[in-house]
Each structure stands twice: as C-alpha cells, then as structure tokens.
Amino acid sequence: MRAHLGDQLVVESPATGAGRRDGEIVGLHHEDGTPPYDVHWSDTGQVTLVFPGPDAHVRHLEDKPLPPAMAAGDGTESAGTRPDGAPNPGDIGRRLAMERERQGLSRAEAAHRAHMAPDYLAYLEQRPADPSPASLISLADVLGTTVEALRGGGIDLPPGRGRAPLHPRLEDLAPDECRARLSTHGVGRIAVSEPDGPTVYPVNYEVIDDTIAFRTTPDSAPVRAGGTDVAFEVDHVDEAMSQGWSVLAVGPARIVTEPDVLRRLAEGAHTTPWAGGDLTTWVSIRPTRLTGRRIGPA
C-alpha cells in the first residue's frame, strides 16, 4: 500500500464491529511510501506511528476534488507548479509560511511544536494542499493565530476586530524603531488636503535613504499636493496577540523629476503598484517628523 504526505488513512473493522477511524499521514518511514506512517488522527489530534493492517486503506491526494478556482487555474500556471517548474504554494501554504517567519520559527521548530513531520509542513507550505482541521488547529495554536485566519477568513473586514488586551499599554517608538517598521517597502496611506477636505489614499511605497517614495498618476491628488506638507501612515494589527503598532511620517511632498533619481527608483522598486494602471509619476516625502506607537499587554 503506497502513500504520500497528506493522504488520508482510513481504518475500519466491520467484521469486529469496530468503528471507523481516519487521520492524515504526516510522516513516511520508507522512501517508496510503504508503511509505517506517522498519522495525525482527526478524533484525538495526536500523532502516532501506525503499521496499517488489512482493515486500513489510503485515500490519495489526487482522489480529492479540487476547488473550482484551483481546477480552472488562471491560464498561466498549473495548480501545483509555477512556469519555471518550481512548487506553487496555495493560499494556506503562503499564510503558514508568513506566520511561521513572523514568529521567528524554523520549519523544524514549528513542525515539532505542532506534532507533525517537518516534511509534511514543508509540503503544506509549498503545495496547494488541503490539510485536515486537526492539522490547522495545531498549526494555528503554534503560530499564535486562528484557523480562520490561515484559511483567509476576515480579509474583507477591517483589522482590529479581535479582543483588546486586558491591560493595554501604549509605548512611544524611537525614530530608529519607526524606520525599522517602515522597512524597505510596503503598503501605506498618504493623507493630503483637498478643496473638499482631507483625503487618504493607499499606496505602494519604497524607502530609500530615509525618504519615502511612491508612484501615482500625473493628475492625482498626491501630485497636486507637491510642495505642501502631507502625512504618511503605516500600521499593523496582530489580532491573535492583541497587539499592534503605527508609524506616522509628516513632511513636504515633492515630485521627482531628476532622470538619475527616477531611474534608481524604478530599478530598485520591490514590486509594481497593486492598483495597476499608468502610474508613472514618482512622489517623495522627506519626513521632518517621524513618530510611532506600539500597543500591547502590560
């Protein structure tokens, strides 16, 4: 009986009247996929070494129906590989890898704490897998998040809907800490004054030599705000840990026109603007005031 990581193992003994028991194979002990297996049982959440007998059978991964989006694909790559042939992780895999790295855990450490084989966690992170609820519960507990978050639930809702800490504490961030949280790039919000009042726009930004820069359309409000003071804000809320931070930069906006600076910005950009379109005008902000706050449990 051959098996692969992620397959379902079903054990039932109708002759003896024993009930059915199923679990997820999270470890293989032979290169050819023959028993024994490490099985994560759905009824107990425990991982045990199993030598399947005649009452056991394996439900292979390829037997599971694919979700419509995964089955259809986007016309550019298969569900399991990228154009270069490398593995193409699913949404759950990307979230698992991101949360694990955010917690500063190696794959082996996270797998050990979740009582699963490191190879199986690697499989979940690198392939469009469908892990069992028990596996997701264990991983969510280890990574300090929720099963809903790993599945992508709540992406259409604003952050901060989680429970506030029992005794919250606000701390001011030093300028160096603010710069560290701005990082090299990301998504932030710029606030400008318009005739109808203050307006806020989300933008993809870059940070080069303490200067914040982003691309926009030539006729946009941030371009019209050139030469005036604007506010730029970045924040993050960790729902699972009931903590977060925000950084606010205030300074004059300037339209970048120097060819060498424009070339450097274009070549060093970490990503194309999420909004798409003809975003060819670069705007820079040299902060004259940089402040931040962190909130968390006392």
N, C-alpha and C positions, 0 to 999 in steps of 0.2 A: 504494500500500500504506500504509494508515493504522496508526498505532501509538500506544501510551500508555506512560508511565513504568511500569516494572515488567514489561512484556510480555517474552516470550521470543522471541529471534531465532534461527532455525534456518537454517543454511547447509549444503547438501549438493549434491554434483555427481555423481550416479550415472553420468552419461554419460562423465565423465572418470575415474571410479574414485576420486575424492577422497572422503575420509571426511567424516562429519557433524561439524559444529561448532555448539555452541549457546552462547548468552550471554544476559545480561539487559540490556534497554535502560534506561540510566540518564540519558540526555540526549536531548532533541529539539531540532532546529535550525530547525523551521518551526512556526508556530502551528497549522497544520492537521494536524500529525502526520506529514508526509511526510518521506522521507529528506533529509539523512543523520542517522544516530543515533550517539550515544556508547554503545558496547556493552561491558559487563563480561563478558569471556569466562570460562566456567567452567573451561576447561582450563589457562589461564595466570594467571587473576586480574587480568589487565591490562585497562585501559580504552582502547579505540581508536575512532577516527572511522570509521564504516562507511557506504559507499554500496551498499545491498543491490542485488544483481543478480537475474537470473531464477531463480537457484538458492536464493534465500532466501525464507523465509516467516515470518510473525509469529504467535505463539500468544498470543492476547489474555488479559488478566487474567480476564475474565468466563468464559473457557473452562475455568479451573481449578476443580476441585470444591472446595466449601467444607467445612471441618471440620464435623462434626455440630453442635457447640455453636454455631458461627457461623451455620450454616444455620437452626437452630431459633430462635436468639435467646432473649431472656428475657421476651418478651411486652410489653416496654415501649419497645424501640427497635430499629431495623434494624441490620444488621451494620455499616453504613457511616456512619450518622448518629445523632445524639442527637435527642431530641424537639424541640429548638429548631432542628434542621436543620444544626447545626454538625458537622464531621467527628468521628467516633468512633474513636479510635485503637485498634488491637489491643494485646494484651499485649506483643508485641515492641516496638511503637512506644512504649508507655509506658516500657518499660525503657531503650530507646535514648535517649529524651529525658531521663530521670532521670540516666543515667550521663553523658551529654554535659554536662548542667548541673553535675553533681558535679565534673567535670573542668574546669569553667570555660571550656568551648569554645563559641563561637558555632556555629550550624549551618553557616555557610560554611567556618569553620576545620576542623570535623570532616569535612565532605564533601571538602575539598581534601586532607586527610591520608589519607582513605580512597580517593582517586582516583575520586570519583563526583560527579555533578552535585548542587548544593545542592537543586534542585527534587526530585530523587529521594529525598534524605534527608528532606526535608520530607514527601514522600509516605509514606515508611516510618513516620515518627513520627506522622502524622495519620490514617492509614488502616489497616484490618486487612489488611495486606499479607503476602505470603509471599516474603520475599527469598531469593535463592539462597544456598547455602552459602558461595560465594566472597564475596558481599557481607557476610555475617555475620562471616566470618573477618576481613575488612579492618576492619570497624567495631569488632569486639571488640579487635583489636590497637591501634587508635587510642584506644579508651576505657579501655584497661587492664583489661579483663575477659575473659570467655570466651564462646564461642558457647553453651555450656550455660547459663550464667547469663542471657544475653539471651533464650534460649528458655524460661527459668523452671525449669531443672533444679535440683534440690537444695533446693527450697523446703520439702520435708518433712524436711530434715536440719538438725541444729544448725549454727550458724556456727562457723568456726574449723577446718574440715577441710582448709583449704588448707595450703600449705607455710609453715612458720615462717621468718622471715628468718635469713640465715646468721649474722649477729652482732646479735641483738636488743638494743635499748636501751630502757629504761624511763625516762620523764620524768614528773615531777610537774607537774600542771596548776595554774596560778594560779587563784584564785577567779573572776576575770573570764573566763578561758578555760572554766572549768566552766559558768558561766552561758551562755556563747555556745553550748556544745554541748547544753545543755538546751534551748536555743532557746525558742520561744514555746509549743510543744506537741509531742506525740508519744506514743509508747508506752513505758512504763517498768514497773518492778517494785517493789512495795511489800512489805517483809518485816515481819511482825508476830509477836508471841509469843502462842501459844495454849496451852491446857492440855496438848495433845499434843505441843507443841514449836513451834519456829519454822516459819512458813508464808509462802510467797511467792505474790503474786497479780499478774498483768499488768493494767495499767490504762491507759486513755487519759488523759493529763494535760494541764493547762494551766499556764502560768507567768505570773503577774501580780504585778508589784511584788515580785519575789524570793520569792514564795510559790507553792508547788506545790499544785495543786488537781485533784481528780478526782471523778467521780460513781460511786456504788455503790448497792447495795440497802440499805434501812434496817436489815436484820438481818445484814449481812455482817461478817466479821472485822475489816476496817479500821474500821468504825463502832464495834465493841466495843473497839477499841484507842484510841478517843478519850481524850485526856488523858495518854497514855503516849508515850514515845519510840519512833519507828519508823524504819526505814531505807528509803530510796528510791534505786533504781539505774537508770541508763540507760547503754547501751553500744552500740558499733558495731564490726564487724569487716569490713575490706576484704580479701576473700580474694585478689583479684588482686594487690594491692600488698603483701600480707603485713604489714599494719599495722592498728591499731585503737586504741580509747580507751574509757574507762569513767569515769563520774561517780557519786559516792555522796553523797547528802544524808541527814543524820541530824537529827531534831528532833521535837518533840511534834506529834502528830496532833490536830486539832480539828474538831469537827462544826460546819459553818457553818449558822447559824440566822438571821442578820440579813437581813431582806427585801431591803434595797437591795443587799447584797453578793451574795445569791443571784440577784437579777435581773441584776446586772452579769456574773456568771459565766455564766449561761445565755445572755445576749445575746452575750457575747464568745467563746463556745466555738467552736473551729475545726472541730470535727466531732462527730457523735453517737458515743456509745460503740460500739465494734466489737462488743461482746458483745450489744448489744441489751437488750431487757427493760425493766423498770421501775426504771431507775437514777436515782432522784430525789434521793438524799442526797449532798450535797457534803461532801468531807473536804479540809481544807487542812493543809499541812505547812510550817511556817516554819523553814527549816534553821538549826540552831545550829552545824553543822559541814558544810562543803562541800569535798570533796576529789575529786581525779581523777588519772588516769594515762593516758599515751599510750605505746604501744609501736610501734616501727618499726625499720628498719635503722639501724645505726650510721652 
